[in-house]
Amino acid sequence: MTAPLTLYGIPNCDTVKKARAWLTDQGVAYVFHDFKKQGVPPAALARWLQAVGWEKLLNRQGTTWRKLDAATQAGVHDAPSAAALLAAQPSAIKRPVVEWSADPDDVTVGFAPDTWRQRLR
């Protein structure tokens, strides 16, 4: 790979920990972007929504989503409403988000070792 990939997430998230350890074990250089400390760059959020869709990016299984009131949850019904929620509540983004290259569509969400291994060949 010419440039390191960027992995976005939260350091104490178990899935992010597994993904980071896996990349390190594979000898893959990457840049880690911490949602908690650095926030979610609006341009990156827009790229991810375009690349994978709001339904995939929104983590409806996570604690952050479950703690939202029903009205807030019901208000998320399309890309603009999801973008607003995800910008305000980065912990509701399914993690990790990986930008594999400079191509704005080259984005994955979640940790899938088999898929990642194929990407790195």
N, C-alpha and C positions, 0 to 999 in steps of 0.2 A: 504494500500500500504506500502511496506517495505521501499522503498527509495522514496524521493520526485521526481516527474516528472520534466522534464526540458522544459520550454517554451522559445522558441527563437523568437525574434522579435525586433521591434523598439518601444520605449515607447510612442511616440506621434501618432502611428498608431491607428485609431479608432477601428479596429477589434481586435488588441492586447489589447487595453484598455478593451474592452468588455469581452474578454477571461479571462484576469487577474481578473476582477471584478467577473466574474462568478465562477472561481475557488475559490476565497476568500469566496464568498457567500456559496459555497458548503462545505467549511471547508477543502479544499484540499491543502496540503502542496506542494509547487513547488519552483523551482529555476528559476529565470528569467535571461536569457542571452541576453544582449543588443547588437545587431549587430553593432550599431553606435559606442559604446564605446569599445566593446570587439572583434569586427570582427566576421567573420564566421570561426570556426575551420575547416581546410581542411578535417580532418577525419570525422567530423560530416556531412559536405557537401557530401562527398562520400557515407556515410551511407544513407542519405536522398535520394540521386539520385538512389541508389540501391533499397531502400524500396518503394518509390512512383513513381519514374520515372521523367525524366527531364521535360516532358510536364506538369505535375501537379505542379511541384515545381516552374516553371517559371511563374511569374505573368505578363501575357501579357495585363492585364487590367489596371495596375498601371501606375502612372505618370512617374516613372523611365523608364519603357519600352517605353512609348509613346514619351519620350524626346530623345531616341536614334535615330541616323540617320538610314535611310533605309538599308544602307549597313551593319551596325552592326546587325540590326534585322535579315536581310537575312542570316547573317553568323551563326546564331544559328539554327542548323538543326539536332543536335544529342547530346548525353549525354556529350561528351568531350567539344563541343563548348558551350553548356549550362553551364557546370561546370566552364569554364573559365570566362564567363560573370558573373555568380552569385558570383564567388570569388571576381571579380573586382567591381561588383555593387550589394552589398548585399540587397539593397532596391528593387531589382528586384525579390527577393524571395517572393513567396506567404506566407502570414503570418496569424496566427502564425504557426510555426513548433513546434510540441510537440513530445518529446521522452517520451513515457509512462513508459518505463522500461529499463532494461539493454539489452533487446533483440534488436539487431540492426534493425530488421524489424518492431518493434512496434512504428511506426511513423505515425502521421497524419499531414496534412497541411490544414490550414483554421480553422475557428471556427464554430462548429456544435454542439450546446448545447444538442440536443437529442442524437446524437451519443456519445458525451462525457459522458452524464448521464449514458448510457448503459455500457460504459467502466468501470465506477467507481462502478458499482454494485458488 
